[in-house]
Amino acid sequence: MSKLGKWIDERTGISGPVRSFLSYPVPKYVHGNLLYTLGGLTAIGFLLQVVTGILLMFYYDPSPEGAYNSVDYITFEVPLGWLVRGVHHYGASAMVILAALHMLRTYFMSTYKKPREINWLTGVLLLFLTLAFGFTGYLLPWDQKGYWATKVGSEIAGSVPVIGSWLASLMRGGEVLGQATLTRFYATHVVLLPTLVAILIVIHILQLRFHGMAPAITERAKRNSRKFVPFFPHWVVTDTILGLGLLALLVYLSWSQGVPLDFPADPSASDFVPRPEWYFLFYFQALKYFPGSLEAVATILIPLFIFGTMIVLPFVDKGDERRPWKKPVTTGVGIFYTVLIIVLTILAW
């Protein structure tokens, strides 16, 4: 192995960048804080999704005639297919939770401030792309739940003034859900979104390495801010242990709960009540409060306002203060939105 490594290094020079990456100094106060592992855990969750997604692709048939049967075959016939599909299914929820918690920690600790604006913006995009993963993957089993939830989703897009019909047609690939819709969702889910997420993760990590960890905000952390430990083995071991714990949890959920699979999609069914995945329930509930002509408020104004405020946040909040208890406005707004989303989710549940 030593000779092989030397042979490869002589031709690629890879040992230098690898050694530099692994020896990166991590502040000691960060090493002992599990809140700083949320970003690494989210990346591990993405890797699990990629691996299990590739395995599922070997058996999945992206056609309205074969999609449901192929998912059924994976779940009940393929050896350990239930496990791979279960880890992929519950891993999607884990990614949403981890990404959201990571964003909340970044928000409340104000680590979006100069010079880390790009890191914050890539994080915002990664959060929305993670939700897009959930939406596009929902249709792929081609069961009742996924079919009708996607139909409702495309109708919501169609209600957008001026460009609504174009958006709905772009999503569906025509007037109704069919082969073109499934093909577009499948290509987006397995090619477009993973590529964009991988690129943004690389940018995110490079920015983190370039600027380093955000300055400490507590007195205890400030006292330890000049003490460092190398990324390997300290931080690598921590992330590996937590990553294995995450995998164990996903395996347990797959074994104990199984993965739901509704009846095959029936476009003629008129009595089926579609419900989205849990991470979209708050939006599902919010739409009920804006009927008729007010629907555009929920479909356009509120999402644009939330996304827009997240984008401009680092360019508006330029002060030096980063302690959340000394920033009542941003802290209050963050708590308000978090509680509102939780309450709407519970009401929809």
TASULVEN-V277365 format. One record per residue. N is the residue number from 1. SS is DSSP state (H for helix, E for strand, - for the rest). OMEGA is omega in whole degrees, -180 to 180 (999 if undefined). Layout:
N | SS | OMEGA
N | SS | OMEGA
This chain:
1 | - | 179
2 | H | 179
3 | H | 179
4 | H | 178
5 | H | 178
6 | H | 180
7 | H | -180
8 | H | -177
9 | H | 179
10 | H | -177
11 | H | -178
12 | H | -176
13 | - | -173
14 | H | -175
15 | H | -180
16 | H | 178
17 | H | -180
18 | H | 180
19 | H | 179
20 | H | -179
21 | H | -176
22 | H | -178
23 | - | -179
24 | - | -177
25 | E | 179
26 | E | 178
27 | E | -175
28 | H | 180
29 | H | 177
30 | H | -177
31 | H | -178
32 | - | -176
33 | - | -177
34 | H | 178
35 | H | -180
36 | H | 178
37 | H | -175
38 | H | 179
39 | H | 178
40 | H | 178
41 | H | 177
42 | H | 177
43 | H | 177
44 | H | 176
45 | H | 178
46 | H | 178
47 | H | 177
48 | H | 178
49 | H | 180
50 | H | -178
51 | H | -179
52 | H | 178
53 | H | 178
54 | H | 179
55 | H | 179
56 | H | -179
57 | H | -180
58 | - | -176
59 | - | -175
60 | - | 178
61 | - | -176
62 | - | 177
63 | - | 180
64 | - | -179
65 | - | -173
66 | - | -174
67 | H | -176
68 | H | -179
69 | H | -180
70 | H | 177
71 | H | 177
72 | H | 179
73 | H | 178
74 | H | -174
75 | H | -170
76 | H | -176
77 | - | -177
78 | - | 178
79 | - | -178
80 | - | 178
81 | H | 177
82 | H | -179
83 | H | -180
84 | H | 179
85 | H | 179
86 | H | 178
87 | H | 179
88 | H | -178
89 | H | -178
90 | H | 176
91 | H | 177
92 | H | 178
93 | H | 179
94 | H | 179
95 | H | 178
96 | H | -179
97 | H | -177
98 | H | 179
99 | H | 180
100 | H | 179
101 | H | 178
102 | H | 178
103 | H | 179
104 | H | 177
105 | H | 179
106 | H | -178
107 | H | -175
108 | H | 177
109 | - | 178
110 | - | 179
111 | - | 175
112 | - | -175
113 | - | 179
114 | - | 7
115 | - | -173
116 | - | -178
117 | H | -178
118 | H | 178
119 | H | 178
120 | H | -178
121 | H | 177
122 | H | 177
123 | H | 177
124 | H | 180
125 | H | 179
126 | H | 178
127 | H | -179
128 | H | 176
129 | H | 176
130 | H | 176
131 | H | 177
132 | H | 174
133 | H | -179
134 | H | -178
135 | H | -178
136 | H | 180
137 | H | -177
138 | H | -175
139 | - | -167
140 | - | 176
141 | - | -180
142 | - | 175
143 | E | -176
144 | H | -176
145 | H | -179
146 | H | -178
147 | H | -175
148 | H | 175
149 | H | 178
150 | H | 177
151 | H | 178
152 | H | 180
153 | H | 179
154 | H | 177
155 | H | 176
156 | H | 177
157 | H | 180
158 | H | 180
159 | - | 179
160 | - | -179
161 | - | 174
162 | - | -173
163 | - | -175
164 | H | -178
165 | H | 178
166 | H | 179
167 | H | 180
168 | H | 179
169 | H | 178
170 | H | 180
171 | H | -175
172 | H | -173
173 | - | -179
174 | - | -178
175 | - | -177
176 | - | 177
177 | - | -179
178 | - | -178
179 | H | -179
180 | H | 179
181 | H | -178
182 | H | 179
183 | H | -180
184 | H | 179
185 | H | -180
186 | H | 179
187 | H | 178
188 | H | -175
189 | H | -173
190 | H | -179
191 | H | -172
192 | H | -177
193 | H | 177
194 | H | 179
195 | H | 179
196 | H | -179
197 | H | 180
198 | H | 179
199 | H | -179
200 | H | 177
201 | H | 178
202 | H | 178
203 | H | -179
204 | H | -179
205 | H | 179
206 | H | 177
207 | H | 178
208 | H | -180
209 | H | -177
210 | H | -177
211 | H | -177
212 | - | 178
213 | - | 178
214 | - | -179
215 | - | 179
216 | - | -179
217 | - | 178
218 | - | -178
219 | H | 179
220 | H | 180
221 | H | 179
222 | H | 179
223 | H | 180
224 | - | -175
225 | - | 179
226 | - | 177
227 | - | -175
228 | E | 171
229 | E | 180
230 | E | 179
231 | H | 175
232 | H | 9
233 | H | -169
234 | H | -175
235 | H | 179
236 | H | 180
237 | H | 179
238 | H | 180
239 | H | -180
240 | H | 180
241 | H | 180
242 | H | 178
243 | H | 177
244 | H | 176
245 | H | 177
246 | H | 179
247 | H | 179
248 | H | 178
249 | H | 180
250 | H | 177
251 | H | 179
252 | H | 179
253 | H | 179
254 | H | -178
255 | H | -174
256 | H | -175
257 | - | -174
258 | - | 180
259 | - | -178
260 | - | 174
261 | - | -177
262 | - | 176
263 | - | 179
264 | E | -179
265 | - | 178
266 | - | -178
267 | - | -178
268 | - | -179
269 | - | -178
270 | - | -176
271 | - | -179
272 | - | 180
273 | - | -177
274 | - | 176
275 | - | -178
276 | - | 173
277 | - | -172
278 | H | -176
279 | H | 173
280 | H | -176
281 | H | -180
282 | H | 179
283 | H | 176
284 | H | 180
285 | H | -178
286 | H | -179
287 | H | -178
288 | H | -176
289 | H | -180
290 | - | -177
291 | - | 173
292 | H | -176
293 | H | 180
294 | H | -176
295 | H | -179
296 | H | 178
297 | H | -179
298 | H | -176
299 | H | -175
300 | H | -170
301 | H | -177
302 | H | 178
303 | H | 179
304 | H | 180
305 | H | -180
306 | H | -180
307 | H | -179
308 | H | 180
309 | H | 178
310 | H | -179
311 | H | -175
312 | H | -175
313 | H | -177
314 | H | -179
315 | H | 178
316 | H | -180
317 | - | -174
318 | - | -178
319 | - | -179
320 | - | -177
321 | - | -180
322 | - | -180
323 | - | -175
324 | H | -180
325 | H | 176
326 | H | -179
327 | - | -173
328 | H | -176
329 | H | -178
330 | H | 179
331 | H | 179
332 | H | 179
333 | H | 179
334 | H | 179
335 | H | -180
336 | H | -179
337 | H | 180
338 | H | 179
339 | H | -180
340 | H | 179
341 | H | 179
342 | H | -180
343 | H | 178
344 | H | 178
345 | H | -180
346 | H | 179
347 | H | 180
348 | H | -180
349 | - | 999
